[in-house]
Amino acid sequence: MRTLWCLCTMTSPTTLTTQGVESSSTILKDYTGEQVTAKNLYAVLLGNKTAVTGGSRKVINSKPNDHIFIYYTDHGSPGSLGMPNGPNVYADDFIKVLRQKHASKSYSKMIIYVEACESGSIFEGLLPQDLNIYVTTAANAVESSWAAYCPGMEMPPPPEYDTCLGDLYSVSWMEDSETHNLKKETIKQQYEVVKARTAPLNESSIGSHVMEYGDKTFKGDMLFLYQGFDPAKLNIRNRPLPTPSLKGAIKQRYADILFMWKKYEKLNVGSEEKLRALREVKETVLHRKHLDSSIDFIGKLVFGFEKGSSVLGAVRGSGQPLVDDWDCLKIMLSATIPYLNPMNMQHPPLFVFLIELTLLY
């Protein structure tokens, strides 16, 4: 009998309905606040209790026949996943931890779901196919992920909420799992469902590209081996979920601006509070425009005004990692992230790309 291990990492308050749990207050949290760090994440995954700081000190003490399911959601940028307490989770470090976990022979198979902008860059060209690890990501290596249940969408949140309540990729797999008998649904089937719901064919300009990496040989496994099983779903007849309309959907990086704008709209006309809210929106938009134009100008200065923008916008081909010099990436990110909003983290790696290209000239 195999044991199921689940590691769920979220940095924002979340309400889950899996197996009848309908309130975030009833979900036991092993690590919160300052305890949520990359160091603790790695220690928990490796089963290293002595390396954990704070929290419940629970770790994944898995055995060779166990299955592991990891769901990670946060902000992202090329080559890194956000953490509420720095440093971030960097692609090369995470892959090293996965290699170490595999070398310990402490699991049979593992699947990882990652919700973040540019989440594909964590695994592209980096995750080997011989670790018995299968991964899906909300986006490819160069694009933003998308929000769901936002004000203005055809399926908006309750009127008392001015913000998006979910991530399109995340709600797609969660809603699928909650409405299906997971003893009769495979990993592959859920991947196809989530892929179709996250980037509908009839709405080509909306949504992100759900990707898959690693070992794809066990996609025929039933999902209950990784996500567990709710006995109440035993007699459910699995039917395809309808593809939702994404009209009004937005990229994750615009979600905070939408929230600020909806907050502004509800305030009393002429009030100081409303004027202050409008200034906040304007300052946020202007700051991001300034970052965009500054980076574009740097590229033009270094590579010429004719090809500067195209050089900075160039990406490596499929199957190649984001960068070769990960230490350079980390140094540059540590210097630039303090000045950036988490929603606008796509720029720092361009500095690294700029440095690497400069060394070639």
C-alpha positions as CSV (number, residue, x, y, z in Angstrom):
1,M,0.0,0.0,0.0
2,R,1.6,3.3,-1.1
3,T,1.5,6.3,1.1
4,L,0.4,9.7,-0.3
5,W,2.4,12.8,0.6
6,C,1.2,16.2,-0.3
7,L,3.1,19.5,-0.1
8,C,1.1,22.6,-0.7
9,T,2.8,26.0,-0.8
10,M,0.7,29.2,-1.0
11,T,1.7,32.6,0.2
12,S,-1.8,34.2,0.2
13,P,-5.0,33.3,2.1
14,T,-6.7,30.6,0.2
15,T,-10.1,28.8,0.5
16,L,-10.0,25.2,-0.5
17,T,-13.1,23.0,-1.0
18,T,-11.3,19.7,-1.5
19,Q,-12.9,16.8,0.5
20,G,-15.5,19.1,2.0
21,V,-13.2,21.7,3.5
22,E,-14.8,25.0,2.8
23,S,-12.9,27.5,5.0
24,S,-9.3,28.5,5.1
25,S,-9.6,28.7,8.9
26,T,-10.1,24.9,9.2
27,I,-7.0,24.1,7.1
28,L,-4.0,23.2,9.3
29,K,-0.9,25.2,8.3
30,D,2.5,23.8,9.2
31,Y,4.5,26.9,8.1
32,T,3.2,30.4,8.0
33,G,4.5,34.0,8.0
34,E,8.3,34.3,8.5
35,Q,8.6,30.4,8.5
36,V,7.7,30.3,4.7
37,T,11.2,30.3,3.2
38,A,13.0,28.5,0.4
39,K,15.3,26.9,3.0
40,N,12.3,25.4,4.8
41,L,10.7,24.3,1.6
42,Y,13.8,22.4,0.6
43,A,14.2,20.9,4.1
44,V,10.6,19.7,4.1
45,L,10.9,18.2,0.7
46,L,14.1,16.4,1.6
47,G,12.7,15.2,4.9
48,N,15.5,17.0,6.8
49,K,13.8,17.9,10.1
50,T,17.1,19.3,11.6
51,A,17.3,22.0,8.8
52,V,13.8,23.3,9.4
53,T,13.3,26.6,11.3
54,G,10.0,27.1,13.2
55,G,6.6,25.8,12.2
56,S,5.3,22.4,13.0
57,R,8.7,20.9,12.0
58,K,6.8,18.4,9.9
59,V,8.7,17.1,6.8
60,I,8.0,14.7,4.0
61,N,9.5,11.6,5.6
62,S,8.6,9.5,2.5
63,K,9.6,6.0,1.7
64,P,10.7,4.3,-1.6
65,N,7.1,3.3,-2.6
66,D,5.5,6.6,-1.8
67,H,3.9,9.1,-4.2
68,I,4.4,12.8,-3.7
69,F,2.2,15.7,-4.9
70,I,3.5,19.3,-4.8
71,Y,1.4,22.4,-5.6
72,Y,3.3,25.7,-5.7
73,T,1.7,29.1,-6.3
74,D,3.2,32.5,-6.0
75,H,4.5,35.3,-8.2
76,G,7.2,34.3,-10.7
77,S,9.8,35.7,-13.0
78,P,12.1,34.1,-15.5
79,G,14.2,31.6,-13.5
80,S,12.7,32.1,-10.1
81,L,9.5,31.5,-8.0
82,G,8.5,34.1,-5.4
83,M,8.7,33.6,-1.6
84,P,7.2,35.9,1.0
85,N,10.5,35.8,2.7
86,G,13.7,36.0,0.6
87,P,15.5,34.6,-1.1
88,N,13.3,33.3,-3.9
89,V,13.2,29.7,-5.1
90,Y,15.7,29.7,-8.1
91,A,15.4,27.1,-10.8
92,D,18.9,25.7,-10.5
93,D,18.5,25.3,-6.7
94,F,15.1,23.7,-7.0
95,I,16.4,21.2,-9.6
96,K,19.3,20.3,-7.4
97,V,16.9,19.6,-4.5
98,L,14.8,17.4,-6.8
99,R,18.0,15.5,-7.9
100,Q,18.9,15.0,-4.2
101,K,15.5,13.8,-3.3
102,H,15.7,11.2,-6.2
103,A,19.1,10.1,-5.1
104,S,17.8,9.4,-1.6
105,K,15.4,6.8,-3.1
106,S,12.7,8.1,-0.8
107,Y,9.8,8.2,-3.3
108,S,8.4,6.2,-6.2
109,K,6.9,8.9,-8.3
110,M,6.2,12.7,-7.9
111,I,4.0,15.2,-9.7
112,I,4.4,18.9,-9.4
113,Y,1.9,21.6,-10.3
114,V,3.3,25.2,-10.5
115,E,1.2,28.4,-10.8
116,A,3.4,31.4,-11.5
117,C,4.3,33.8,-14.3
118,E,7.1,32.3,-16.5
119,S,6.8,29.1,-14.4
120,G,8.1,27.1,-17.4
121,S,11.5,28.7,-17.0
122,I,12.0,26.7,-13.8
123,F,12.1,23.4,-15.7
124,E,12.8,24.3,-19.3
125,G,16.1,22.6,-20.3
126,L,16.8,21.8,-16.6
127,L,14.5,18.9,-15.4
128,P,15.9,15.5,-16.3
129,Q,13.5,12.8,-17.5
130,D,15.0,10.1,-15.3
131,L,13.9,11.4,-11.8
132,N,10.4,9.9,-11.9
133,I,9.0,13.4,-11.7
134,Y,6.2,14.8,-13.8
135,V,5.6,18.6,-13.9
136,T,2.9,20.9,-15.3
137,T,3.2,24.7,-15.2
138,A,0.7,27.5,-15.7
139,A,2.8,29.2,-18.3
140,N,5.7,28.7,-20.5
141,A,9.1,30.3,-19.9
142,V,8.3,33.7,-21.2
143,E,4.7,34.6,-20.5
144,S,2.5,35.7,-17.6
145,S,0.0,33.5,-16.1
146,W,-3.7,34.7,-15.9
147,A,-6.1,35.5,-13.1
148,A,-9.6,34.1,-12.7
149,Y,-12.9,35.1,-11.1
150,C,-12.0,38.8,-11.6
151,P,-14.4,41.8,-11.5
152,G,-15.6,42.4,-15.1
153,M,-15.4,38.7,-16.1
154,E,-18.6,36.9,-17.1
155,M,-18.1,34.8,-13.9
156,P,-17.1,37.6,-11.5
157,P,-16.5,37.3,-7.7
158,P,-19.2,38.3,-5.3
159,P,-19.8,42.1,-5.4
160,E,-18.1,42.6,-2.0
161,Y,-14.8,41.5,-3.6
162,D,-12.8,44.0,-5.7
163,T,-10.1,41.6,-6.6
164,C,-9.5,38.4,-8.6
165,L,-10.2,35.3,-6.4
166,G,-8.1,32.7,-8.2
167,D,-5.5,31.8,-10.8
168,L,-6.9,30.4,-14.1
169,Y,-4.5,27.4,-14.1
170,S,-5.1,26.6,-10.4
171,V,-8.9,26.9,-10.5
172,S,-8.9,24.7,-13.6
173,W,-7.3,21.7,-12.0
174,M,-8.9,22.2,-8.6
175,E,-12.4,22.4,-10.1
176,D,-11.7,19.4,-12.2
177,S,-10.5,17.4,-9.1
178,E,-13.4,18.5,-7.0
179,T,-16.0,17.4,-9.6
180,H,-14.5,14.0,-10.6
181,N,-13.9,10.6,-9.3
182,L,-10.1,10.6,-9.2
183,K,-9.9,6.9,-9.2
184,K,-11.2,7.1,-12.8
185,E,-9.2,10.1,-14.1
186,T,-5.6,10.0,-15.2
187,I,-2.8,12.6,-14.9
188,K,-2.9,13.0,-18.7
189,Q,-6.7,13.5,-18.7
190,Q,-6.4,16.3,-16.1
191,Y,-3.5,17.9,-18.0
192,E,-5.6,18.1,-21.2
193,V,-8.5,19.6,-19.3
194,V,-6.4,22.2,-17.6
195,K,-4.6,23.0,-20.8
196,A,-7.8,23.6,-22.7
197,R,-9.4,25.6,-19.9
198,T,-6.3,27.8,-19.4
199,A,-5.9,28.8,-23.0
200,P,-9.2,28.2,-24.9
201,L,-8.8,27.8,-28.6
202,N,-11.7,30.2,-29.3
203,E,-10.0,33.0,-27.3
204,S,-6.5,33.0,-28.7
205,S,-5.4,36.3,-27.2
206,I,-6.4,35.2,-23.6
207,G,-4.8,32.7,-21.4
208,S,-1.4,31.1,-20.9
209,H,0.2,27.9,-22.3
210,V,0.1,25.1,-19.8
211,M,3.4,23.1,-20.2
212,E,4.6,19.7,-19.1
213,Y,8.2,18.6,-18.2
214,G,10.1,15.6,-16.9
215,D,9.0,12.0,-17.0
216,K,5.9,11.6,-19.0
217,T,5.8,7.8,-18.9
218,F,3.4,7.5,-16.0
219,K,0.8,10.0,-17.2
220,G,-1.6,7.1,-17.3
221,D,-1.6,6.8,-13.5
222,M,-4.9,7.6,-11.7
223,L,-4.9,11.0,-9.9
224,F,-6.0,9.6,-6.6
225,L,-2.5,8.1,-6.2
226,Y,-1.3,11.7,-5.8
227,Q,-4.2,13.9,-4.8
228,G,-6.0,11.5,-2.6
229,F,-9.6,10.4,-2.8
230,D,-13.0,11.6,-1.5
231,P,-15.3,8.6,-0.9
232,A,-18.3,10.9,-1.7
233,K,-17.1,11.1,-5.3
234,L,-17.1,7.3,-5.7
235,N,-20.3,7.2,-7.8
236,I,-19.7,10.3,-9.8
237,R,-19.8,9.9,-13.5
238,N,-16.9,11.8,-14.9
239,R,-18.0,14.4,-17.5
240,P,-15.9,17.1,-19.2
241,L,-16.0,20.4,-17.5
242,P,-17.4,23.2,-19.6
243,T,-14.8,25.6,-21.0
244,P,-15.4,28.9,-19.2
245,S,-15.7,32.2,-21.0
246,L,-12.6,34.2,-20.2
247,K,-14.0,37.5,-21.4
248,G,-12.6,40.2,-19.1
249,A,-9.8,38.0,-17.9
250,I,-6.5,39.7,-17.1
251,K,-2.8,38.8,-16.7
252,Q,-1.6,38.2,-13.2
253,R,0.6,41.3,-13.4
254,Y,-2.4,43.6,-13.9
255,A,-4.4,42.1,-11.0
256,D,-3.2,44.6,-8.4
257,I,-4.0,47.5,-10.7
258,L,-7.5,46.2,-11.2
259,F,-7.9,45.9,-7.5
260,M,-6.8,49.5,-6.9
261,W,-9.1,50.8,-9.7
262,K,-12.1,49.0,-8.3
263,K,-11.4,50.4,-4.9
264,Y,-11.1,53.8,-6.4
265,E,-14.5,53.5,-8.2
266,K,-16.3,52.7,-5.0
267,L,-15.0,55.7,-3.0
268,N,-17.1,58.9,-2.7
269,V,-16.6,61.5,-5.4
270,G,-14.5,64.4,-4.4
271,S,-13.3,62.8,-1.2
272,E,-9.6,63.0,-0.2
273,E,-9.6,59.2,0.0
274,K,-10.7,58.9,-3.6
275,L,-8.1,61.4,-4.8
276,R,-5.4,59.4,-2.9
277,A,-6.5,56.2,-4.5
278,L,-6.3,57.7,-7.9
279,R,-2.8,58.9,-7.2
280,E,-1.8,55.4,-6.2
281,V,-3.1,54.0,-9.5
282,K,-1.3,56.6,-11.5
283,E,2.0,56.2,-9.7
284,T,1.9,52.4,-10.1
285,V,1.2,52.6,-13.8
286,L,3.9,55.4,-14.3
287,H,6.4,53.4,-12.3
288,R,6.0,50.3,-14.5
289,K,6.1,52.4,-17.7
290,H,9.3,54.0,-16.4
291,L,10.9,50.5,-15.8
292,D,9.8,49.3,-19.3
293,S,11.2,52.4,-21.0
294,S,14.5,52.4,-19.0
295,I,15.3,48.8,-19.8
296,D,14.4,49.4,-23.5
297,F,16.7,52.4,-23.5
298,I,19.6,50.4,-21.9
299,G,19.2,47.8,-24.6
300,K,19.4,50.4,-27.3
301,L,22.5,52.1,-25.8
302,V,24.4,48.8,-25.6
303,F,23.2,47.0,-28.8
304,G,22.2,50.0,-30.9
305,F,18.9,51.8,-31.4
306,E,17.9,49.6,-34.4
307,K,18.3,46.2,-32.7
308,G,18.4,46.9,-29.0
309,S,14.7,46.0,-28.4
310,S,14.9,42.9,-30.5
311,V,18.0,41.6,-28.7
312,L,16.5,42.1,-25.3
313,G,13.3,40.4,-26.4
314,A,15.1,37.4,-27.8
315,V,14.7,34.1,-26.0
316,R,16.5,30.8,-26.1
317,G,14.9,28.0,-28.1
318,S,12.8,25.3,-26.6
319,G,14.7,22.9,-24.4
320,Q,17.3,25.3,-23.4
321,P,17.6,26.8,-19.9
322,L,17.1,30.5,-19.3
323,V,20.7,31.3,-18.5
324,D,24.0,29.4,-18.1
325,D,25.3,31.6,-15.2
326,W,22.8,31.2,-12.4
327,D,25.0,33.0,-9.9
328,C,24.9,36.0,-12.1
329,L,21.1,35.9,-12.2
330,K,20.8,35.6,-8.4
331,I,23.2,38.5,-7.8
332,M,21.3,40.8,-10.2
333,L,17.9,39.7,-8.9
334,S,19.0,40.4,-5.3
335,A,20.0,43.9,-6.4
336,T,16.9,44.7,-8.4
337,I,13.9,43.0,-6.7
338,P,13.8,45.4,-3.7
339,Y,12.9,48.1,-6.2
340,L,10.2,46.1,-8.0
341,N,6.6,45.3,-7.3
342,P,6.2,41.5,-7.3
343,M,3.7,41.9,-10.1
344,N,6.4,43.3,-12.3
345,M,9.2,40.8,-11.9
346,Q,9.7,40.0,-15.5
347,H,12.5,42.5,-16.1
348,P,15.5,41.5,-13.8
349,P,16.6,38.5,-15.9
350,L,16.9,40.8,-18.9
351,F,19.8,42.5,-17.0
352,V,21.5,39.1,-16.7
353,F,20.9,38.5,-20.4
354,L,22.3,41.9,-21.1
355,I,25.5,41.1,-19.1
356,E,26.0,37.7,-20.8
357,L,25.6,39.2,-24.3
358,T,27.9,42.0,-23.4
359,L,30.6,39.6,-22.5
360,L,30.4,38.1,-25.9
361,Y,31.0,41.4,-27.7
